[in-house]
Amino acid sequence: MSDTLFSKIIAKQIPAKIQYEDDQYLVIHDIQPAAPVHLLVIPKKPIATLNDMTPADAGLVGGCFLVAQKVMRGLGHSDYRCVFNCGPGAQQSVFHLHLHVLAGRSFTWPPG
């Protein structure tokens, strides 16, 4: 596994507030939340960015949205925003693919 913050969290080497976990995904609370609810859906398979995924990864990456839906339903949210940041220019800071899921406030478009 790659040596990123998220790979260490997945391996339980670094603590995190875990909201959900299964064999393929880990969902944690963001340590710098941008909304009252700010979760990160992290595939356990290390993929650095969307640019690094292959056609074989399509199901895993698409599954991030199904995990987000399941977790948000469980938390009672039907309105939320999902964001993948891809690369440093898009503010990706951990190079292990992850989906930001934000809720609990109104959002504007386009984002700031």
Rosetta blueprint (number, residue, H / E / L):
1 M L
2 S L
3 D L
4 T L
5 L H
6 F H
7 S H
8 K H
9 I H
10 I H
11 A L
12 K L
13 Q L
14 I L
15 P L
16 A L
17 K L
18 I E
19 Q E
20 Y E
21 E E
22 D L
23 D L
24 Q L
25 Y E
26 L E
27 V E
28 I E
29 H E
30 D L
31 I L
32 Q L
33 P L
34 A L
35 A L
36 P L
37 V E
38 H E
39 L E
40 L E
41 V E
42 I E
43 P E
44 K L
45 K L
46 P L
47 I L
48 A L
49 T L
50 L H
51 N H
52 D H
53 M L
54 T L
55 P H
56 A H
57 D H
58 A H
59 G H
60 L H
61 V H
62 G H
63 G H
64 C H
65 F H
66 L H
67 V H
68 A H
69 Q H
70 K H
71 V H
72 M H
73 R H
74 G H
75 L L
76 G L
77 H L
78 S L
79 D L
80 Y L
81 R E
82 C E
83 V E
84 F E
85 N L
86 C L
87 G L
88 P H
89 G H
90 A H
91 Q L
92 Q L
93 S L
94 V L
95 F L
96 H L
97 L L
98 H L
99 L E
100 H E
101 V E
102 L E
103 A E
104 G L
105 R L
106 S L
107 F L
108 T L
109 W L
110 P L
111 P L
112 G L
